[in-house]
Amino acid sequence: MKEADTLFLLHFRHEWSDEIPDEILDDNFFQEQREHKCRKGWFYGVRTRLYNVMESEHISDVPPFVTQFMKMVGSEEFAQKERTTAEDIALGNQVMDYFLENYV
């Protein structure tokens, strides 16, 4: 995996908060507490980066939870979902851990 991809995943994995605040956070870039994993932008960013890594590194044999995450975030149901859950975040963390442990 390229260094830029590794740094991206490390940042999104460890620098963004797993906390889900009571209030719904919009995607306002200038909002004070913007680095929360509960934001859909976090999920879309992780999915897009992982898709690009899988394409560029020719990675196709992945565990089922990776496929589950990619399908979930790409679904219309996810797009329409009002709030993400702790389980959604845990799955995203698991997927990033897998890539960081196996492709760095």
C-alpha positions, 0 to 999 in steps of 0.5 A, a space after each residue: 500500500 502506498 504511504 499516502 494510503 497508509 497515512 490516510 487510514 492511520 489518521 482516519 482510524 486513530 485521529 477521528 473520534 468513535 464517540 457518537 454525540 447526542 446531536 446530529 453532526 452535519 458535514 459542515 467543514 468548519 464545525 468545531 467537532 468535525 472529526 467524528 467517525 459517526 459522520 457519513 463523510 468518514 464512511 464514504 472517505 474510508 470506502 473510497 480510499 479502500 476501493 482505490 487501494 484494492 484496485 491499485 494493489 489488485 486485492 480481491 481476496 478479502 474477508 467477508 467483513 470487508 465486503 460487508 462494509 463496502 456494500 453497506 456504505 455503498 447502499 441506498 439504505 446507508 445513504 438514507 440512514 438518519 444516524 450511523 451506529 457504534 456497530 457501523 463504526 466498529 465495522 469500519 475500524 475492523 476493516 481499516 485494522 485489517 488493511 493496516 495489518 496486512 498491506 503495510 
